[in-house]
Amino acid sequence: MGERVVLNSVALGLSAEIARTLTPDLKRRLGLLAWPVADAKVLWRHRALDLDVTRETGQLRLRARQLLVANGRYVAGPLRGRRWPTGNSTCWPSGTGGS
């Protein structure tokens, strides 16, 4: 891509904390078991985020465990975004399972 920076997604909250907890040493020692171990560590101390999301159509206030902003319809394999009622942005409202 040369000097262009391309951003696919940005996450705040739960998944970012899990990624920070997954150290190279933990992954080397536990292999695939490192993920559930990191999940358990993070879930024990994680607190929900109070978020204000501002768009050209207004503001949305919510309390969430995670905010994921993505540039594409699919993120992290099978997770699929859903269109907001107006505009081209996609979002996963809490509890929808990405459908």
N, C-alpha and C positions, 0 to 999 in steps of 0.2 A: 504494500500500500504506500510505499514511499514514506513521506513525512506526515501523512494524514493519520489522525487518531480516530479509530472507530470504536464506539461504545455499544455493546450489545445489551447489557443490563447493569443496574445498580441496585443493591439491596441494603436496607437498614433493618436492624433488629435481630431477630432470631437466627436467620441463616448467616448473617455477618458474624455474629458471636460464635457460632459453631465453627465457621471457617477459621476464625482467629484461634480457637481452642485446639484445632487439629494441627499440631506441630509435626514437623518432619520426623522427630523422634517417636512420637506417639504412633504415627502411621507405620513407621519401620518396625516398631515392637509388636503392634497388635494387628497390622494388616487391615482387613475389612472391618474387624471389630472396633477399630479406632472411631468409626462414625457413631455407633450407639453409645460408646463411652463418652465421647465429646457431647453428644446430644443430652445425655443424662446430667453431665456437669453443668451445661448451660441451662437446661430446663429447671434445675433446682434453684438457680439464682435469677433467672430472667424475669424482667418486669415489662409490662406492656408499654408501648409508646403512645403519648398523646400527640397527635399529628394535625396540622392544618395544611390541607392541600388546596392550593389556589390555581384556578384555571380561568381562561377568558370568560367562561360561563358562570363563574361563581366560586365559592369556597366550600370545601367539605371538611368538617371536623370529625375526627374519629379516634378511637383508641384501638390499637392493633399490636399484634406481636411482631409484625413484619410489614415493611413497605417494599415492593419490588417495582421498579420502573424499567421497562424493557423496550427495546427497539426491534420488535418483531412479534409475530403471532405465537411462536413456540419458544419456551424457555425451560431449561433443565429437563429435556426429554419430552415426556408426555403432557406437561402442564401447558394449558392453552389459555390465552387471554380472552377477554370478552370486551366488546366495544362499549364505550360509554354511550349514553343516549344521544349525545351530540358531539361531533368532532371525531377525530381519528385515533384517539388514545385508547389503550386497552387497560383493563384492570381486573383484578380478582377480588371481588367483595368477599369478606370473611365468611368462611363456611360453604362456599360454592364448589370447591374442589376443582376450580379452573374450568368449569364447563360453560 
